[in-house]
Structures are given as C-alpha cells and as structure tokens.
Amino acid sequence: MIIVVLALILCVLLGVLILIPRGRKSGHSKKVESNASNKKASKIYSKAEVSLHNKKTDCWIIIKDKVFDVTSYVEEHPGGDAILAHAGDDSTEGFYGPQHATRVFDMIDDFYIGDLEQY
C-alpha cells in the first residue's frame, strides 16, 4: 500500500514538472518583447538577406516562409550546434523533425521577425 502511495505521489510530481513551463533567461524575455512589436508590422526579407545571418552570433532561420532570429537561443539549443546546420537558410525540415518536443512549436513564435519574400 505504501509503495502505491509513493508511486502516485511521484507521478503527480513528474506531471507537475512536465506541465509547468521552464523559466526563461532574462535576456530572452527582452527578445520576446521586441518581437511582439514586430508581429504587428511584419517585415519582408529576401532569401539573400536571410543568408547573411549564418553565424552563431547572428543566426536567422526560415521555417515555412517565416523568418526567425534565433541568435539568442543558439547557446540554449539542446541539440548544440545542430541549429547552425541551416543558419541563414530554410530549416523547415529540421524543425519538424522527430527530435523536437511539441514545446518548440510554441517557443518559435517568440523569435519571429518577418516573412520570406515570395517570388
């Protein structure tokens, strides 16, 4: 009986840890504020312009024709430098890969800066 109660308590604690979002670094919250204003008047970027932002210290990616400045997230990326594989280019396929938890789909909007120019 005690084992069942302890197992139940452990499950509840694990559930709480999974459901409560992690705290973000203070620098990240500044990024969210600045991008919130960009959502109102989104900018259009050419693929050539995005391609210039292809470094660890200046990293933009394209996901489904939307442009994201993920520079502030590169160091936090759980996959390490894998995020840089498509820096300055289209990362749609990698972003929707099986390695990502559903949490990333909510997080990515914080980094939105505009749309990709359509030809």
URCOR-V759116 format. One record per backbone hydrogen bond with DSSP energy under -1.0 kcal/mol. NH is the residue of the N-H (numbers start at 1). CO is the residue of the C=O. Records with the same first field share a line. If there is no record, write none. Layout:
NH: CO + CO
This chain:
5: 1
6: 2
7: 3
8: 4
9: 5
10: 6
11: 7
12: 8
13: 9
14: 10
15: 11
16: 12
17: 13
18: 14
19: 15
20: 16
29: 25
30: 26
31: 27
32: 28
33: 29
34: 30
35: 31
36: 32
37: 33
39: 35
45: 115
50: 46
51: 47
53: 50
54: 52
55: 58
58: 55
60: 53
61: 68
62: 89
63: 66
66: 63
67: 114
68: 61
69: 111
70: 59
73: 70
74: 70
77: 73
80: 77
82: 79
83: 80
84: 81
85: 82
87: 84
88: 60
89: 86
91: 62
95: 91
96: 92
97: 94
100: 97
104: 101
105: 102
107: 103
108: 104
110: 107
111: 108
112: 109
113: 67
114: 67
115: 43
116: 65
117: 45
